[in-house]
Amino acid sequence: MTSIDNVVVQGGSVGYKMNEPLLSDVHFSFSPGEIIAINGASGIGKTTLLKTLAGLLEPLEGEFSVFGKSKPRRGEVGYIPQRLGLIRHASVLHNVMLGARAGHTSAWFPFSPSCRKFSDDAIDSVGIYHKLRTPVRKLSGGQQRRVAVARTLAQQPRLILADEFLAELDEETLEMVMKVVLDYVAENNAIMILVEHDFERAKRMANRLFTAQNGTLVEIYEF
C-alpha cells in the first residue's frame, strides 16, 4: 500500500532495456526509521535500483512510490553514488553546500546562516573540517568519500540511498562515518537503503536485509 511516509515498490522492474530487466518482480515497503541493506554479486541491478528510486532512471514497469510520489521531491532523497559525483575542482565546502541547498527554492538560502551551518556541521561530523577550503581533487579517495557523505547529511534528506558508501575508508574512519550516518537516520526517523558487498557489515548496519538473486530481491529474515 502506498504511503506518504514509506518507500514502496510493487511489481517493480529495473534496467536499461525493457526486454532485459536486471531486477524484476520486486516488492517491498520501507518505513521511517528502517535501515535496509542490499547484498549480492556485482552487475545484477543493485545500483540500478538505487538510481531508479532516486528518480535518475525510469522504472521498466511496476509502481515506484517515494513518500507518496512516483518521483521524489528534490531534496527529500540524498544519494551517495559509488563514483561520488563530486565537483573535483571545487572546494569541500562548495560541494557540501550544494547538498545543503537541495530542496530550497529561495534565492537567498545559499547565503543564509542556516545553509552554512548545515554544511559546517556535516563536514565536521565526518572529520574533515580542516580540509574545508581544499579542492576535492587534492583529497585522497577516502576523504572524497567523506565529502560525499557530508554533502548528503547537509541536505537533511528523509531517504538516504548509499552505494558502497564505506569503500576506501580505513577501519577507524569507517566506524566513525558509519556511526554518524546511522545516528542521523535514528535521530531524524529517516529511511536508509544501502548497497553493501560486505555481508557482515551489512548485518551490523541494517535491520532488514535483502539479497539480489535469480533476477529479483529476496528478503533474508534470519541474520
C-alpha positions in Angstrom: 0.0 0.0 0.0 1.3 3.4 -1.0 2.0 5.7 2.0 3.2 9.3 2.1 5.8 8.2 4.7 7.0 5.0 3.1 9.1 3.9 0.1 7.1 1.3 -1.8 7.8 -0.8 -4.9 5.1 -3.2 -6.2 5.9 -5.4 -9.1 8.9 -3.3 -9.9 11.3 -3.9 -12.8 14.6 -2.0 -13.4 17.2 -2.0 -16.1 18.1 -0.3 -19.3 16.2 -2.4 -21.8 12.5 -3.4 -21.5 13.2 -6.9 -22.6 16.3 -7.3 -20.5 15.5 -6.2 -16.9 18.2 -6.5 -14.3 15.8 -7.0 -11.5 12.1 -7.7 -11.9 9.0 -8.6 -9.7 10.5 -6.5 -6.9 8.1 -5.9 -3.9 8.8 -4.0 -0.7 7.6 -1.3 1.6 10.1 0.5 3.8 9.0 2.7 6.8 10.7 5.6 8.6 13.5 4.5 10.9 14.3 1.4 8.8 17.8 0.7 7.5 17.8 -1.7 4.6 20.9 -3.4 3.2 21.0 -5.0 -0.3 23.7 -7.6 -0.8 24.6 -9.7 -3.9 27.0 -10.1 -6.7 28.2 -7.2 -8.9 26.3 -6.3 -12.1 22.9 -7.7 -11.1 21.0 -4.4 -10.7 21.5 -3.1 -7.1 22.9 0.2 -8.3 20.3 0.5 -11.0 17.6 0.0 -8.3 19.0 2.9 -6.2 19.2 5.1 -9.3 15.5 4.3 -10.1 14.4 5.1 -6.5 16.4 8.4 -6.8 14.5 9.3 -9.9 17.6 9.2 -12.1 16.2 6.3 -14.2 12.7 5.4 -15.2 11.4 2.0 -14.0 10.7 -0.5 -16.7 7.4 -1.4 -15.1 5.6 -1.5 -11.8 4.8 1.0 -9.1 7.6 3.0 -7.5 6.5 5.4 -4.8 8.8 7.5 -2.7 6.8 9.3 0.0 3.6 9.0 -2.0 5.1 10.3 -5.3 6.3 8.5 -8.4 9.4 10.7 -8.3 10.7 12.2 -5.1 10.7 15.9 -4.4 14.1 17.5 -4.8 15.9 17.5 -1.5 13.9 14.6 0.0 16.5 12.0 -1.2 20.2 12.0 -0.5 22.1 9.8 -2.9 25.7 8.7 -2.3 26.8 7.1 -5.6 29.8 4.8 -6.0 31.6 7.3 -8.1 30.6 10.1 -5.6 29.5 12.7 -8.2 31.7 15.5 -6.7 32.9 18.6 -8.4 36.6 17.9 -8.4 37.9 21.4 -8.9 35.6 22.9 -6.2 36.3 23.0 -2.5 35.0 20.7 0.1 32.7 23.5 1.4 31.3 24.2 -2.1 30.5 20.6 -2.7 28.8 20.1 0.7 26.8 23.4 0.3 25.3 22.0 -2.9 23.7 19.4 -0.7 22.5 21.9 1.9 20.9 23.9 -0.9 18.9 20.9 -2.3 15.2 21.4 -2.0 15.4 25.1 -1.1 13.9 27.3 -3.7 14.7 30.6 -2.1 17.4 32.5 -3.9 18.7 33.7 -0.6 19.1 30.4 1.1 22.7 29.7 -0.1 23.7 33.0 1.7 21.8 32.3 4.9 23.4 31.2 8.2 21.4 28.0 8.1 22.9 26.8 4.8 26.5 27.4 6.1 25.7 25.8 9.5 24.2 22.7 7.9 27.4 22.4 5.8 29.9 23.1 8.5 28.2 20.7 10.9 28.2 17.9 8.3 31.8 18.4 7.3 32.9 18.5 11.0 30.9 15.3 11.7 32.9 13.2 9.2 36.3 14.6 10.4 37.4 16.8 7.5 36.7 20.3 8.7 40.4 21.1 8.4 40.0 20.5 4.6 37.1 23.0 4.3 38.8 25.1 1.5 40.7 22.3 -0.1 39.8 21.4 -3.7 38.3 17.9 -3.9 40.8 16.8 -6.5 43.6 17.2 -3.9 42.0 14.8 -1.4 42.5 11.1 -1.0 39.9 8.7 -2.1 38.7 8.1 1.4 38.5 11.8 2.1 36.5 12.4 -1.1 34.1 9.7 0.1 33.6 11.6 3.3 32.8 14.7 1.4 30.1 12.8 -0.4 28.6 11.6 2.9 28.8 15.2 4.3 27.0 16.5 1.2 24.1 14.1 1.9 23.9 14.8 5.6 23.9 18.6 5.0 20.9 18.0 2.7 19.0 16.6 5.6 17.1 14.1 3.5 14.2 11.8 4.5 15.7 9.0 2.5 19.4 8.1 2.1 20.4 5.9 -0.8 24.1 4.8 -0.3 26.0 2.7 -2.8 29.1 1.2 -1.1 29.5 4.4 0.9 32.1 3.0 3.2 34.5 1.9 0.5 38.1 3.2 0.6 37.9 4.0 4.3 40.4 2.7 6.9 38.8 0.8 9.8 38.8 3.7 12.3 37.4 6.2 9.8 34.8 3.6 8.6 33.5 3.1 12.1 33.2 6.9 12.7 31.4 7.5 9.4 29.1 4.6 9.9 28.1 5.8 13.3 27.5 9.4 12.0 25.2 8.2 9.3 23.3 5.6 11.4 22.8 8.3 14.1 21.4 10.7 11.5 18.9 8.0 10.4 17.8 7.3 14.0 17.6 11.0 15.1 15.6 12.1 12.1 13.5 9.0 11.6 14.8 8.7 8.1 14.9 5.7 5.8 18.3 4.4 4.5 18.7 1.9 1.7 22.3 0.8 1.2 24.2 -1.5 -1.2 26.9 -3.3 0.7 29.0 -6.2 -0.5 30.5 -7.0 2.9 27.8 -9.3 4.3 28.9 -9.0 8.0 29.0 -5.2 7.8 25.6 -5.2 6.1 24.2 -7.2 9.1 25.7 -4.7 11.5 24.1 -1.7 9.9 20.7 -2.9 8.8 17.5 -4.1 10.5 16.3 -5.5 7.2 18.5 -7.4 4.7 17.8 -8.3 1.1 19.9 -10.3 -1.4 19.7 -10.0 -5.1 19.4 -13.4 -6.7 17.7 -15.0 -9.7 16.8 -11.6 -11.1 14.8 -10.3 -8.1 15.2 -9.2 -4.4 14.7 -11.7 -1.7 14.4 -10.7 2.0 16.6 -12.6 4.5 14.6 -13.0 7.7 17.2 -14.7 9.9 20.6 -13.0 10.1 
